[in-house]
Amino acid sequence: KTNLDGTNRQTVLAGTGNEDTNTTNLMASRDWQYLALESSRVHPNQPELYLINTTANNQLTPIDTSNASYNLIGWIGDILIYSITRNNTLQWQPASQILKSYNAATGRLTVLDQTAGQGTDVANYAQTTFGSIDIVNNGVVYTTDWNGSDVSQLSGLNDSLYSIQPDGTGKQDIHDFPVPANLAYPGYYVSAQPYAPQSLYVQVPDNTGANYTYYSYTNGTLSSVNI
């Protein structure tokens, strides 16, 4: 850390030699009290997630040491939102990806949601993945998408748009998007993108993936929109 004029430079946390540029990320809470640090400090090529408390002598606390890759979403007050993709799960197994929150003030780690999986092997499976994950009105809004070994595995399934509070309460299925018949490929992906403060556009493909239907999500309501 350093003053804004470059004086009083100090080392907050010394490296261990295992760090990797591609898996080192730092994300500050909006009041700068807490820093989420993703870094491979213990094992090369295997990041862990840590908390640095800037008001407690830059105390370092492990948040998550799962054998996984990490995706830092953002902070809601003192609560960090992030997801992991586990390294040792198979396509048909559940919880390949897990959406989590960490309350830096209390040290509480909460599983908000996890992906689904079904089937028996690489030739016979279907799984969900998290698509877009956004913070909207101090809640988490995210999509889940189905893919599988072939299009027949996706018959009768739905992609979905969900919302949940950062403490894990109040989960809502905002809308389901049925996987269309005669898909051109064995995957159906709904995506969301912020377009204004606290508002998302949701893009829903047809069975070919070449044409799209659009929705606007704002003030807790999903409505059709022309783009």
C-alpha positions, 0 to 999 in steps of 0.5 A: 500500500502507499499514499496517493502521492507515492510516499510511505510505501509498505508491503501488505502481504509478501508473496510466497513464490507460488503466485500466478498472474492468471489467477491473482485478483484483488477486489475491494469492498466499496468502503475499502475496509475489506479486500478479497484476494484470489491467489495461488499462495500455497500450491502452484496453479491452484488459487485460494481465496483470502480476506484482507481486513484493512482496518485490522492491521491488514489481517489475512483470513482464508475464505475458501481453499476449494480445489477449484477456479474462482469467479469474483462477482462483487461486494454487497456491503460487507458480503462478497459474492463469488462462484467456483468451478470445481476441478474434480467433478464429472459432467453428470455430477451435481455441484460442479459449480457453486455460487457462494457468499462470504460475510467479511464482518461475521466470517460466515460462508453461505452456499447460495446455489449449485448446479445440477447434473444427471446421467451416467457417463460422458455419452449420457449426461445433462448438466447446468452451468451458471451463465450470467451472475449480476448484483441487482438491488443488493441481491444476486440475479443469475441464469442457469443453462443446460447442456448435455451429451446430445440434444435428447438429454435436454428434452423437457428441461428449462433454463432459468433466471433466479434471484436470491439475497446475499444471506441465502434467503428469498430465492425466487425463480423469476422465469423459466425458459423451456429448452426448445425442441430440435436444438442445433447443438446440445446446449441452450444458453440464456444470458443477461447483461446490465444496461442501466443501474439495477437493470438487465437485458436477458437474451434468449436464443431460439433452437438454432442459436441465430435468433433471439428474444429479449427481456428487460429485468428491472424493479423485480419484474421481467418484461418483453422488450424489442432490441 
